[in-house]
């Protein structure tokens, strides 16, 4: 039996990096697993996240990519402190919150919010959009009831919905609209970091583009940082500043978007990039050839039309010139030669007038 070597680890954050918003150092998460078979009743441990280190700067979008089961969503939940890490540290603005409890954890969750993959399963179907959006405000005791209602309507407008949608329930929205409500809920407490856990993977392609554009617009307006979890690298390329590649719970590569997409180093990253759907090269060449031919035909037709118009103008000019010349050489009675007045004048000039 061939022994499988462990994936090569990517280097952690660069030394000397100043002031990250969030920093994960050697983050680890293990789950107990009940063994089966002859030794039933024993327990082993499954490591879902193994010695992961990265940081996120203010206003930065960091994408975490990998296949299903690679540990991306577990990492997202560790960052949001929806589960406690088994090892390592999680620092937010320099404070270690890996084991935070009570009010300290509640304050941290006000700084870090999550947009989940399936909007319908993450929204209470019995609650109105207003109640869903204002739930974090009530939990954090941010403001009074009337102010929460007003803020919910402003947030609906901010994410591209109408204030009157506040009274609707999730079943009355499309998938894209429901995800916008999830985004509004995440932004209600004005967090510094938003964890987007496969936030667009359940949406149609056109709706994906709308949600991504919305996230980028909100980031420009308010300076949010994003941890963007995804398996679709075509989507990641549109939104990420830096990319982390995860395999079997281990970060195997990380770098800027251009570095990872333009010069991938790890074989697994190359495999993921090779899996991005592309147009058949032969079809693309044929399409470009047809476009060139169509453009050439249009150019030829335009040139022919221009030439015909120029020829017609030239013919009209020639006819006008001939007509003008004929008029100048005809006498007053229609006879050829100079007019009588002209003859008399010439005779008088030459020899005088004889009676």
C-alpha positions as CSV (number, residue, x, y, z in Angstrom):
1,X,0.0,0.0,0.0
2,X,1.4,3.4,-1.0
3,X,1.7,5.9,1.8
4,X,0.1,9.3,1.1
5,X,2.2,12.2,2.0
6,X,0.6,15.1,3.9
7,X,-0.2,18.2,1.8
8,X,2.5,20.9,1.7
9,X,1.6,23.8,4.0
10,X,1.6,27.4,2.8
11,X,3.6,29.9,4.8
12,X,1.7,31.9,7.3
13,X,1.2,35.7,7.3
14,X,4.3,37.7,6.5
15,X,6.4,38.8,9.4
16,X,6.3,42.4,10.2
17,X,2.7,42.9,9.0
18,X,1.3,45.7,11.1
19,X,-2.3,46.1,12.4
20,X,-4.4,43.3,10.9
21,X,-8.0,43.4,11.8
22,X,-8.1,39.7,12.4
23,X,-5.3,37.2,12.8
24,X,-5.6,33.4,13.1
25,X,-2.4,31.7,14.3
26,X,-2.1,27.8,14.2
27,X,-5.9,27.5,14.4
28,X,-7.0,23.9,14.8
29,X,-10.3,22.1,15.2
30,X,-10.8,18.4,15.9
31,X,-13.9,16.4,16.3
32,X,-14.3,13.1,18.2
33,X,-15.4,10.2,16.0
34,X,-16.8,6.9,17.3
35,X,-14.9,4.1,15.7
36,X,-16.7,1.2,13.9
37,X,-16.1,-2.4,13.2
38,X,-14.2,-4.8,15.4
39,X,-13.2,-2.1,17.9
40,X,-16.6,-0.5,18.2
41,X,-16.9,1.7,21.2
42,X,-13.5,3.3,20.9
43,X,-13.0,7.0,19.9
44,X,-10.7,8.6,17.5
45,X,-10.3,12.3,16.5
46,X,-10.9,13.8,13.1
47,X,-9.0,17.0,12.4
48,X,-11.1,19.3,10.2
49,X,-8.8,22.4,10.5
50,X,-5.1,21.7,11.0
51,X,-2.6,24.5,12.0
52,X,-4.1,27.2,9.9
53,X,-2.6,30.8,10.0
54,X,-3.7,33.9,8.1
55,X,-4.7,37.4,8.7
56,X,-7.3,39.9,7.3
57,X,-6.5,43.6,7.0
58,X,-9.2,46.4,7.4
59,X,-11.2,46.8,4.2
60,X,-9.7,43.6,2.6
61,X,-11.4,40.7,1.0
62,X,-9.7,37.4,1.7
63,X,-11.2,34.4,-0.2
64,X,-10.8,30.9,1.2
65,X,-11.2,28.3,-1.5
66,X,-11.2,24.5,-1.8
67,X,-13.3,21.5,-2.6
68,X,-16.2,20.3,-0.5
69,X,-15.0,18.9,2.8
70,X,-11.7,20.7,2.8
71,X,-12.5,22.6,6.1
72,X,-13.6,26.0,4.7
73,X,-16.9,26.3,6.5
74,X,-15.4,25.0,9.8
75,X,-12.7,27.7,9.5
76,X,-15.5,30.3,8.9
77,X,-17.3,29.1,12.0
78,X,-14.1,29.3,14.1
79,X,-13.5,32.9,12.9
80,X,-17.1,33.9,13.8
81,X,-16.7,32.0,17.1
82,X,-19.8,29.9,16.4
83,X,-17.6,27.1,17.6
84,X,-14.5,27.1,19.9
85,X,-11.1,26.1,18.4
86,X,-9.3,23.1,19.7
87,X,-6.0,24.9,19.5
88,X,-4.3,28.0,18.3
89,X,-5.3,31.6,18.8
90,X,-7.8,34.0,17.2
91,X,-6.9,37.7,17.6
92,X,-9.1,40.6,16.8
93,X,-7.3,43.9,16.7
94,X,-4.6,42.4,18.8
95,X,-6.9,40.8,21.5
96,X,-7.0,37.0,21.8
97,X,-10.6,36.0,21.7
98,X,-10.1,32.3,21.2
99,X,-11.6,31.5,24.5
100,X,-13.8,34.5,25.0
101,X,-17.0,34.1,27.0
102,X,-20.1,36.1,28.0
103,X,-20.1,39.8,27.3
104,X,-16.6,39.7,25.7
105,X,-17.9,37.1,23.2
106,X,-21.1,39.0,22.6
107,X,-19.1,42.1,21.9
108,X,-16.9,40.2,19.4
109,X,-20.0,38.9,17.6
110,X,-21.1,42.5,17.2
111,X,-17.9,43.0,15.2
112,X,-18.0,39.8,13.2
113,X,-21.2,38.7,11.4
114,X,-22.0,35.9,9.0
115,X,-23.9,35.6,5.7
116,X,-24.8,31.9,5.3
117,X,-25.0,29.8,2.1
118,X,-28.7,29.0,1.9
119,X,-30.8,32.1,2.6
120,X,-34.0,30.2,3.2
121,X,-32.6,27.8,5.8
122,X,-30.8,30.7,7.6
123,X,-34.0,32.9,7.8
124,X,-36.8,32.0,10.2
125,X,-39.8,31.4,7.9
126,X,-42.3,32.6,10.5
127,X,-40.6,36.0,11.0
128,X,-41.0,39.1,8.8
129,X,-38.0,40.6,7.1
130,X,-38.1,43.4,9.7
131,X,-37.9,41.0,12.6
132,X,-35.1,39.1,11.0
133,X,-33.0,42.2,10.4
134,X,-33.6,43.7,13.8
135,X,-32.9,40.4,15.7
136,X,-29.1,41.2,16.1
137,X,-29.9,44.7,17.2
138,X,-32.2,43.4,19.9
139,X,-29.6,40.8,21.0
140,X,-27.0,43.5,21.3
141,X,-29.4,45.9,22.9
142,X,-28.3,48.6,20.4
143,X,-31.3,50.8,20.2
144,X,-35.0,51.1,21.0
145,X,-37.8,49.3,19.1
146,X,-38.8,52.2,16.9
147,X,-35.3,53.0,16.0
148,X,-34.7,49.3,15.1
149,X,-37.7,49.4,12.8
150,X,-36.4,52.5,11.1
151,X,-33.0,51.0,10.7
152,X,-34.4,47.8,9.2
153,X,-36.1,49.9,6.5
154,X,-32.9,51.8,5.8
155,X,-31.0,48.6,5.5
156,X,-33.5,47.1,3.1
157,X,-33.0,50.1,0.8
158,X,-29.3,49.8,1.2
159,X,-29.3,46.3,-0.1
160,X,-31.6,47.1,-3.0
161,X,-35.0,46.2,-1.6
162,X,-38.0,48.4,-0.8
163,X,-39.0,49.5,2.7
164,X,-42.5,47.9,2.3
165,X,-40.7,44.5,2.0
166,X,-40.2,44.7,5.7
167,X,-43.6,43.1,6.4
168,X,-43.0,40.1,4.1
169,X,-41.8,36.7,5.1
170,X,-38.9,34.8,3.5
171,X,-41.3,32.6,1.4
172,X,-42.4,35.7,-0.4
173,X,-38.9,36.5,-1.7
174,X,-36.8,35.1,-4.5
175,X,-33.5,33.5,-3.6
176,X,-31.5,36.7,-4.5
177,X,-33.9,38.9,-2.5
178,X,-33.7,36.5,0.5
179,X,-29.9,36.6,0.4
180,X,-30.1,40.4,0.4
181,X,-32.1,40.2,3.6
182,X,-29.4,37.9,5.1
183,X,-26.8,40.6,4.1
184,X,-28.9,43.3,5.7
185,X,-29.2,41.3,8.9
186,X,-25.4,40.9,9.0
187,X,-24.9,44.6,8.5
188,X,-27.5,45.7,11.1
189,X,-25.0,45.9,14.0
190,X,-22.4,47.6,11.7
191,X,-19.7,44.9,12.0
192,X,-16.1,45.3,11.0
193,X,-15.7,41.8,9.4
194,X,-18.4,39.9,7.4
195,X,-17.9,36.2,6.9
196,X,-19.6,35.1,3.7
197,X,-19.9,31.3,3.9
198,X,-20.7,30.3,0.3
199,X,-23.0,33.3,0.2
200,X,-23.6,33.1,-3.6
201,X,-23.2,29.4,-4.5
202,X,-26.9,28.7,-4.1
203,X,-27.9,31.5,-6.5
204,X,-28.3,31.7,-10.3
205,X,-25.3,33.2,-12.2
206,X,-27.0,36.5,-12.9
207,X,-28.1,36.8,-9.3
208,X,-24.6,35.9,-8.1
209,X,-23.2,38.9,-10.1
210,X,-25.8,41.2,-8.5
211,X,-25.0,40.1,-5.0
212,X,-21.2,40.3,-5.6
213,X,-21.6,43.8,-7.0
214,X,-23.7,44.7,-3.9
215,X,-21.0,43.4,-1.5
216,X,-18.3,45.4,-3.3
217,X,-20.4,48.5,-3.2
218,X,-21.0,48.1,0.5
219,X,-17.3,47.6,1.1
220,X,-16.5,50.8,-0.8
221,X,-19.0,52.7,1.2
222,X,-18.3,51.4,4.7
223,X,-14.9,49.7,4.5
224,X,-16.0,46.2,5.6
225,X,-13.5,43.3,5.6
226,X,-14.7,40.1,4.1
227,X,-13.7,36.5,4.6
228,X,-15.3,35.0,1.5
229,X,-15.7,31.2,1.5
230,X,-16.2,29.7,-2.0
231,X,-15.4,26.8,-4.2
232,X,-16.1,28.7,-7.5
233,X,-12.8,30.3,-8.5
234,X,-14.5,32.3,-11.3
235,X,-16.5,34.1,-8.5
236,X,-13.4,34.5,-6.3
237,X,-11.5,36.2,-9.1
238,X,-14.1,38.9,-9.2
239,X,-14.1,39.9,-5.5
240,X,-10.9,38.7,-3.7
241,X,-7.8,40.7,-2.9
242,X,-6.0,37.7,-1.5
243,X,-6.7,34.0,-1.9
244,X,-6.2,31.1,0.6
245,X,-6.3,27.6,-0.8
246,X,-7.3,24.8,1.6
247,X,-7.0,21.1,1.2
248,X,-7.9,18.5,3.9
249,X,-7.9,21.2,6.6
250,X,-4.5,22.6,5.6
251,X,-3.7,25.8,3.8
252,X,-1.5,24.7,0.9
253,X,-1.1,28.1,-0.8
254,X,-1.9,31.7,-0.2
255,X,-1.1,34.9,-2.0
256,X,-2.6,37.9,-3.8
257,X,-5.3,37.2,-6.4
258,X,-2.9,37.8,-9.3
259,X,-0.2,35.6,-7.8
260,X,-2.5,32.6,-7.2
261,X,-4.4,32.9,-10.5
262,X,-1.4,33.9,-12.6
263,X,1.4,31.8,-11.1
264,X,0.0,28.9,-8.9
265,X,2.7,26.9,-7.1
266,X,0.9,24.0,-5.5
267,X,-0.4,21.1,-7.7
268,X,-3.8,21.3,-5.9
269,X,-4.2,25.0,-6.8
270,X,-3.4,24.2,-10.4
271,X,-6.0,21.4,-10.4
272,X,-8.6,23.8,-9.1
273,X,-7.8,26.4,-11.7
274,X,-7.9,23.8,-14.4
275,X,-11.4,22.9,-13.3
276,X,-12.7,26.4,-14.1
277,X,-15.2,26.0,-17.0
278,X,-13.9,27.6,-20.2
279,X,-15.3,28.0,-23.7
280,X,-14.1,25.4,-26.2
281,X,-11.1,27.0,-28.0
282,X,-12.3,25.9,-31.4
283,X,-15.7,27.4,-30.7
284,X,-14.1,30.6,-29.6
285,X,-11.9,30.8,-32.7
286,X,-14.9,30.2,-34.9
287,X,-16.9,32.9,-33.1
288,X,-14.1,35.4,-33.5
289,X,-13.7,34.5,-37.2
290,X,-17.5,35.0,-37.8
291,X,-17.3,38.3,-35.9
292,X,-14.4,39.5,-38.1
293,X,-16.2,38.4,-41.3
294,X,-19.3,40.2,-40.2
295,X,-17.3,43.3,-39.5
296,X,-15.5,43.0,-42.8
297,X,-18.8,42.7,-44.7
298,X,-20.2,45.7,-42.9
299,X,-17.0,47.6,-43.8
300,X,-17.2,46.5,-47.4
301,X,-20.8,47.4,-47.6
302,X,-20.2,50.8,-46.0
303,X,-17.3,51.5,-48.4
304,X,-19.5,50.5,-51.4
305,X,-22.3,52.7,-50.3
306,X,-19.8,55.6,-49.7
307,X,-18.4,55.0,-53.2
308,X,-21.8,55.0,-54.8
309,X,-22.8,58.2,-53.0
310,X,-19.5,59.9,-54.1
311,X,-20.1,58.8,-57.8
312,X,-23.6,60.1,-57.7
313,X,-22.4,63.4,-56.3
314,X,-19.7,63.6,-59.0
315,X,-22.3,62.9,-61.7
316,X,-24.6,65.7,-60.4
317,X,-21.7,68.1,-60.3
318,X,-20.8,67.3,-63.9
319,X,-24.3,67.8,-65.1
320,X,-24.5,71.1,-63.2
321,X,-21.2,72.2,-64.8
322,X,-22.4,71.4,-68.3
323,X,-25.7,73.2,-67.8
324,X,-23.9,76.3,-66.5
325,X,-21.4,76.3,-69.4
326,X,-24.2,76.0,-72.0
327,X,-26.1,79.0,-70.5
328,X,-23.0,81.2,-70.7
329,X,-22.5,80.5,-74.4
330,X,-26.1,81.1,-75.6
331,X,-27.4,84.5,-76.8
332,X,-30.6,86.2,-75.6
333,X,-32.6,84.8,-78.5
334,X,-31.2,81.3,-78.1
335,X,-28.6,81.7,-81.0
336,X,-25.0,80.8,-80.5
337,X,-22.3,83.4,-80.2
338,X,-22.1,86.6,-78.2
339,X,-25.1,88.9,-77.7
340,X,-25.8,91.8,-80.2
341,X,-24.9,94.3,-77.6
342,X,-21.6,92.8,-77.3
343,X,-21.0,92.9,-81.1
344,X,-21.8,96.6,-81.3
345,X,-19.6,97.4,-78.4
346,X,-16.7,95.5,-79.8
347,X,-17.2,97.3,-83.2
348,X,-17.4,100.7,-81.6
349,X,-14.2,100.0,-79.7
350,X,-12.3,99.0,-82.8
351,X,-13.3,101.4,-85.6
352,X,-15.9,103.8,-84.4
353,X,-19.6,103.8,-85.4
354,X,-20.5,104.5,-89.1
355,X,-23.8,105.7,-90.2
